[in-house]
Amino acid sequence: MAENIKTPKVGTETENKKEAKKISMTEEEFNEAVKLAVERAMATMPAMQPQQILQVTKEEYVTILFLGVIAAKTSVVLPKWGVISLAGNTLDIPKKEFIQGLGVPVNNALIRKRQIIVVDGLTAAERKRYGVDYKDGELLNQGNFISLLDYPTDKVCEIFSKLCPEHKHLVGQMFYDAFLNNDGRVTLEKVKALNEISKVTEPKGMFTTVLEGIAERIAQ
């Protein structure tokens, strides 16, 4: 007697398509589901802190030039600013420290006498405020300060005639010190010419002492 074998019921092709449609999902529906899942995940994450950008302000500097007279093997201490060991040298100072140093008597005196001049680092308004608003040609600069004694008479006189009274006196001191050190660049011709021009500022002449000294040496 044959056994009854039950076979699984197989639906028709139309029924199978209907069933697949029930369990399938369109591409649009799939994308929407992914979008919702991402939004839910993001909502549960802790809020991210905005990135902070650190801005570093570049420090400003003021450049000063020392045009005073410094004896050999000595130096000039400028509180808040630094140390100068050679005439004609410069210092770069943070602007904040430069302004603070203006209140120090020795610094202030050198600024007023124009033995220290501000080369760079201040605005036009700041130069007026701190009394360092110089006119063209009224000051010695680093180049002609160092080379002044080397120049011929005509060039020395041209520079000297335009200088402010403070720097004319500085030139007089430079020639006097050079004369004491028997510097051959201090000639009678230069000193006589400079002394004549200097009478506009000082009636007796700023180089009279040097002239007298040269005369004594010649007489010997």
Salt bridges, closest charged atoms under 4 A:
GLU13 OE2 - LYS17 NZ 3.72
GLU60 OE2 - LYS95 NZ 3.55
GLU126 OE1 - LYS95 NZ 3.08
GLU138 OE2 - ARG114 NH1 3.19
ASP150 OD1 - ARG185 NH1 2.85
ASP183 OD2 - ARG185 NH2 2.68
GLU196 OE1 - LYS199 NZ 3.51
GLU202 OE1 - HIS169 NE2 3.66
